Amino acid sequence: MFSGSLFTTDGGIDIAVIKAGKIEIAYEESGSGEAGTVILIRGQGTQMIHWPASFYDAFAEEGFRTVRFDNRDTGLSEKFDHIGNRELDAIRKRVAAGESFTPPYTLDDMVLDVINLMDALDIEKAHIAGISMGGIITQLLAVRFPTRVLSMASIMSASGDIDPQIIDALWSKRISRATFIEEWVEYIRQFGSPKYFESDDHSRSTAAAAFDRCYAPDGANRQLLAILGAEGMNLKSLIQTISVPALVVHGTDDGLIPPEKGRETAALIPGATFKLVEGMGHDTPPGLGKPLADIVLEFIQ
């Protein structure tokens, strides 16, 4: 039973904020639920509004209760700003120097966020689909809580070793709105899906909406540290224990996480299905939404 706050954004979309465990999580849902429930998990630094309507509507149209939410430290969900600039910078330097470090929180904490959200929404079991960092969280959900996962879909993600030297390239610095927007345009040009590219104007409007809804570079950095902190978890060995039906999807044009990483994940999971999507990069533009949803729907149905 829902017990939280409900409000409407400027775009007219109802957003609910609910207590999930010890933190507040912002989420949206749609669909009747007659076919079951699908939970969607976003990647590092991105918000639930980055899911295109063409993707999540496809599940609702097939009778699924579709839940999308902001991970901790992004969007309208709770922030961990008590671990701020100076402490984060000190941890970053330890990572870059190859020294041991303790992240502000772990990917297992983010896994528990999903379980706590399910409990708060009275969802016993669900199909889970996540992209990028969300794909790793999805994998760990299947490892830690197999009785709560009907199936898993890991999209444009990985499960192998993570080079800590990427921290300098991916570390978010506080920048102006205009710079944020133009950097997103460049990101989509470099890492986006060439077959489904919309336009630079679309990229600008997407970035502007994300910035105006929530600009949280420190949160993105705390999530990055959680990803890098997974290095000591022996993730490959954990993934080999997955027993739920598993789908791994990757794009031929993913320049951020190469498709070989997706193949590796699929090879590690017993009985996993691997799908390679032509022309897909490391983003979820509107034109890709329906084809990508159809791949997941075909698998879970």
Number of C-alpha atoms within 10 A of each C-alpha: 8 12 11 14 11 15 11 10 10 8 7 8 10 13 17 20 22 20 19 20 15 9 16 21 27 25 21 17 19 17 21 15 15 11 14 19 25 28 23 23 28 24 24 21 23 20 23 22 17 17 20 16 13 18 20 24 18 20 25 22 13 16 17 25 21 24 24 21 27 25 30 24 25 28 26 21 21 19 19 16 12 8 14 14 14 9 11 17 14 11 20 23 14 14 22 14 11 11 11 11 15 12 21 18 15 19 24 15 13 20 22 19 20 24 21 19 23 18 15 17 16 11 15 13 20 21 21 28 26 22 25 22 26 26 27 28 28 30 30 22 24 26 18 17 14 17 14 18 23 19 22 29 28 30 26 30 30 28 25 19 14 13 10 18 13 13 17 12 7 11 16 17 13 11 12 10 14 12 11 18 21 16 16 17 21 13 14 21 15 15 17 24 25 16 13 17 21 15 11 15 10 14 21 18 13 17 21 19 15 20 17 10 16 16 20 20 18 24 24 22 25 29 26 23 25 22 20 22 21 19 15 9 10 12 17 16 13 17 22 15 14 23 17 20 19 24 23 26 24 28 23 17 21 23 15 15 18 18 22 14 17 25 19 16 26 24 16 19 23 16 14 19 16 19 17 16 18 14 16 25 29 25 23 20 25 18 16 21 19 19 15 18 18 14 15 23 15 8 15 17 7
